[in-house]
Amino acid sequence: MASKQILIVEDDSDIVELLTIHLRDLGCDVITAASGHLGLNAAKSSAFDLIILDIMLPGLNGMEVCRKIRQADRQTPIMMLTARSEEIDKVMGLETGADDYLTKPFSIREFIARVKVIFRRSEDHHSPEGGLAASSIMTYGDLKIDADKRKVTLNSVRIELSPKEFDLITLLASNPGKSYSRKNLLNLIWGYDFEGYEHTVNSHINRLRSKIEGDVSNPKFILTTWGVGYRFNEDL
């Protein structure tokens, strides 16, 4: 199996060295960048299995780097690191498209455990609920979701989704008509660690709708179940 390609965007050389040692112990190839601009250029020029991104960076901060990576339609999982523990940072990190979030100081054991979870999610072709999707390919009108290839097309045109957006639409489309609360979706897609950040689900649903819905004010695929949360249209 090919080794995982990891990009570390961090200006603290001690942290870079520590993370690099442990990632290489996992058999990963590691590229490093010490500024936001260098990290963004690296992310855009090569394919990575994971980007580890510090928030406080010289030049361009991690939030902006994350936002620009997602705007470039890169689906690479992103783990954000920060020395700041304010709740707003965690919320902003998630809403700009990060997949996970660690606050410094963190234990290397926790870091490695989080990395392994991200790798497992990327390799796992099961549904986000842990069971096999009814079919690896789901077709609803002009919308086609290939769970194995992690590919979504609309009118035969590929729609670039972030990992979390893809997990959301796959979960909902695998269970059309089933309503999920924001808390359910947060726990199923992000995990227990993000309990209390249900509004992050709203942001991701809004971005998802902007990519697949012809009219976001009158959605065809992802419907709102008032007072509960969201469901996938079962009448397609």
C-alpha positions as CSV (number, residue, x, y, z in Angstrom):
1,M,0.0,0.0,0.0
2,A,1.3,3.5,-0.9
3,S,2.5,5.6,2.0
4,K,0.3,8.4,3.2
5,Q,1.3,11.9,2.0
6,I,1.1,14.5,4.9
7,L,1.5,18.2,4.7
8,I,2.3,20.0,8.0
9,V,1.8,23.8,7.9
10,E,3.4,25.0,11.2
11,D,6.0,27.6,12.1
12,D,7.1,26.0,15.4
13,S,10.1,23.9,14.4
14,D,9.9,21.8,17.6
15,I,6.3,20.8,16.9
16,V,7.1,20.1,13.3
17,E,10.0,17.8,14.3
18,L,7.9,16.0,16.9
19,L,4.9,15.4,14.5
20,T,7.2,14.4,11.7
21,I,8.9,11.7,13.7
22,H,5.7,10.1,14.8
23,L,4.0,10.4,11.4
24,R,7.0,8.7,9.8
25,D,6.8,6.0,12.4
26,L,3.3,5.4,10.9
27,G,4.9,5.0,7.5
28,C,3.9,8.5,6.2
29,D,5.8,10.8,3.9
30,V,5.9,14.3,5.4
31,I,6.2,17.7,3.7
32,T,6.4,20.8,5.8
33,A,5.7,24.5,5.3
34,A,6.5,27.3,7.8
35,S,4.1,29.9,6.6
36,G,0.5,30.2,5.4
37,H,1.5,31.1,1.9
38,L,4.0,28.3,1.5
39,G,1.4,25.9,2.9
40,L,-1.3,27.0,0.6
41,N,1.0,26.7,-2.4
42,A,2.0,23.2,-1.4
43,A,-1.6,22.2,-0.8
44,K,-2.6,23.4,-4.3
45,S,0.3,21.9,-6.1
46,S,0.3,18.3,-4.7
47,A,-2.2,15.7,-3.5
48,F,-2.1,14.9,0.2
49,D,-3.9,12.4,2.4
50,L,-4.0,14.9,5.4
51,I,-3.1,18.5,6.0
52,I,-2.1,19.5,9.5
53,L,-2.6,23.2,9.7
54,D,-1.7,25.6,12.5
55,I,-4.1,28.6,13.0
56,M,-1.4,31.1,14.0
57,L,0.9,31.4,11.0
58,P,3.1,34.2,9.6
59,G,1.7,35.8,6.5
60,L,-1.6,34.0,6.0
61,N,-3.4,32.5,9.0
62,G,-4.6,29.0,9.1
63,M,-8.3,29.9,8.8
64,E,-7.6,31.7,5.5
65,V,-5.4,28.8,4.3
66,C,-8.2,26.3,5.1
67,R,-10.8,28.5,3.4
68,K,-8.7,28.9,0.3
69,I,-8.0,25.2,0.1
70,R,-11.7,24.5,0.2
71,Q,-12.4,27.2,-2.3
72,A,-10.0,25.4,-4.6
73,D,-12.2,22.3,-4.3
74,R,-9.5,20.3,-2.5
75,Q,-11.2,17.5,-0.5
76,T,-8.1,16.7,1.5
77,P,-8.9,16.1,5.3
78,I,-7.6,19.0,7.4
79,M,-6.7,18.9,11.1
80,M,-6.3,22.3,12.6
81,L,-3.9,23.1,15.5
82,T,-4.0,26.1,17.8
83,A,-2.6,27.3,21.0
84,R,-5.8,29.3,21.5
85,S,-8.7,27.5,23.2
86,E,-11.5,30.0,22.7
87,E,-14.7,28.4,21.5
88,I,-15.0,30.8,18.6
89,D,-11.7,29.4,17.1
90,K,-13.1,25.9,17.2
91,V,-16.4,27.0,15.6
92,M,-14.6,29.0,12.9
93,G,-12.2,26.2,12.2
94,L,-15.1,23.7,11.7
95,E,-17.1,26.2,9.6
96,T,-14.2,27.0,7.3
97,G,-14.0,23.3,6.4
98,A,-11.6,21.7,8.9
99,D,-12.3,18.0,9.7
100,D,-10.7,17.9,13.1
101,Y,-9.3,20.3,15.7
102,L,-6.6,19.9,18.4
103,T,-5.7,22.6,21.0
104,K,-2.1,22.9,22.1
105,P,-0.7,21.5,24.2
106,F,-1.9,18.0,23.2
107,S,-0.6,14.6,23.9
108,I,1.2,12.8,21.0
109,R,-1.0,9.8,21.8
110,E,-4.1,11.8,21.2
111,F,-2.7,13.3,18.0
112,I,-1.8,9.9,16.6
113,A,-5.3,8.5,17.5
114,R,-7.0,11.4,15.7
115,V,-4.8,10.9,12.6
116,K,-5.6,7.2,12.5
117,V,-9.3,8.0,12.7
118,I,-9.0,10.4,9.7
119,F,-7.1,7.7,7.7
120,R,-9.7,5.1,8.6
121,R,-12.6,7.4,7.5
122,S,-10.9,8.1,4.2
123,E,-10.3,4.4,3.5
124,D,-13.7,3.2,4.8
125,H,-16.3,2.9,2.1
126,H,-19.1,2.2,4.5
127,S,-21.8,4.8,5.3
128,P,-21.0,7.3,8.2
129,E,-23.3,5.2,10.5
130,G,-20.9,2.3,10.2
131,G,-23.1,0.0,8.2
132,L,-22.9,-0.7,4.5
133,A,-24.8,1.7,2.4
134,A,-27.7,0.1,0.6
135,S,-25.8,0.6,-2.6
136,S,-22.4,2.1,-3.4
137,I,-24.1,4.1,-6.1
138,M,-27.3,6.1,-5.4
139,T,-29.1,8.0,-8.1
140,Y,-31.8,10.6,-7.4
141,G,-32.9,12.3,-10.6
142,D,-29.9,14.2,-12.0
143,L,-27.9,13.6,-8.8
144,K,-25.6,10.6,-8.6
145,I,-23.6,9.6,-5.5
146,D,-20.9,7.0,-5.7
147,A,-20.0,6.1,-2.2
148,D,-17.0,3.9,-3.1
149,K,-15.4,6.6,-5.2
150,R,-16.6,9.4,-3.0
151,K,-17.9,11.1,-6.1
152,V,-21.0,13.2,-6.6
153,T,-22.2,14.3,-10.0
154,L,-25.1,16.6,-11.0
155,N,-26.2,16.4,-14.6
156,S,-23.1,14.3,-15.2
157,V,-20.9,17.2,-13.9
158,R,-18.7,16.3,-10.9
159,I,-19.5,18.4,-7.8
160,E,-16.5,19.0,-5.6
161,L,-17.4,18.5,-1.9
162,S,-15.4,18.7,1.2
163,P,-15.0,15.4,3.2
164,K,-17.7,16.4,5.7
165,E,-20.1,17.6,2.9
166,F,-19.7,14.3,1.2
167,D,-20.3,12.3,4.5
168,L,-23.4,14.4,5.1
169,I,-25.0,13.9,1.7
170,T,-24.1,10.1,1.7
171,L,-25.7,9.6,5.1
172,L,-28.9,11.5,4.2
173,A,-29.2,10.0,0.8
174,S,-28.7,6.5,2.2
175,N,-31.8,7.0,4.3
176,P,-34.3,9.1,2.3
177,G,-37.2,10.4,4.3
178,K,-35.4,9.9,7.6
179,S,-35.1,13.1,9.6
180,Y,-31.9,13.8,11.5
181,S,-31.5,16.4,14.2
182,R,-28.5,18.6,14.1
183,K,-27.2,16.9,17.1
184,N,-27.6,13.5,15.4
185,L,-25.7,14.7,12.4
186,L,-23.0,16.3,14.4
187,N,-22.3,13.1,16.4
188,L,-22.5,10.9,13.3
189,I,-20.4,13.0,11.0
190,W,-18.0,14.9,13.4
191,G,-18.1,12.7,16.5
192,Y,-18.7,13.2,20.2
193,D,-15.9,15.7,20.5
194,F,-17.9,18.5,18.8
195,E,-21.0,18.2,20.9
196,G,-22.5,21.7,21.3
197,Y,-21.6,22.9,17.9
198,E,-24.9,22.0,16.1
199,H,-24.9,25.3,14.2
200,T,-21.8,24.0,12.3
201,V,-24.2,21.5,10.7
202,N,-26.3,24.4,9.4
203,S,-23.2,25.9,7.8
204,H,-22.3,22.7,6.0
205,I,-25.9,22.0,4.9
206,N,-26.0,25.5,3.5
207,R,-22.8,25.0,1.6
208,L,-24.0,21.6,0.4
209,R,-27.2,23.1,-0.9
210,S,-25.4,25.9,-2.7
211,K,-23.5,23.2,-4.7
212,I,-26.3,20.8,-5.5
213,E,-29.6,22.7,-5.4
214,G,-30.9,24.8,-8.3
215,D,-32.8,27.0,-5.9
216,V,-31.5,27.0,-2.3
217,S,-34.6,28.7,-1.1
218,N,-36.7,25.8,-2.5
219,P,-34.4,22.8,-2.2
220,K,-35.1,19.6,-4.1
221,F,-32.8,17.2,-2.5
222,I,-32.0,18.2,1.1
223,L,-35.2,19.2,2.9
224,T,-35.7,20.9,6.3
225,T,-37.8,19.0,8.8
226,W,-39.0,22.0,10.8
227,G,-38.3,21.7,14.5
228,V,-36.1,18.6,14.0
229,G,-33.4,19.0,11.4
230,Y,-32.8,17.7,7.9
231,R,-33.9,14.8,5.7
232,F,-33.2,13.7,2.1
233,N,-36.3,13.9,-0.2
234,E,-37.8,10.5,-0.4
235,D,-40.1,11.4,-3.4
236,L,-37.3,11.6,-6.0
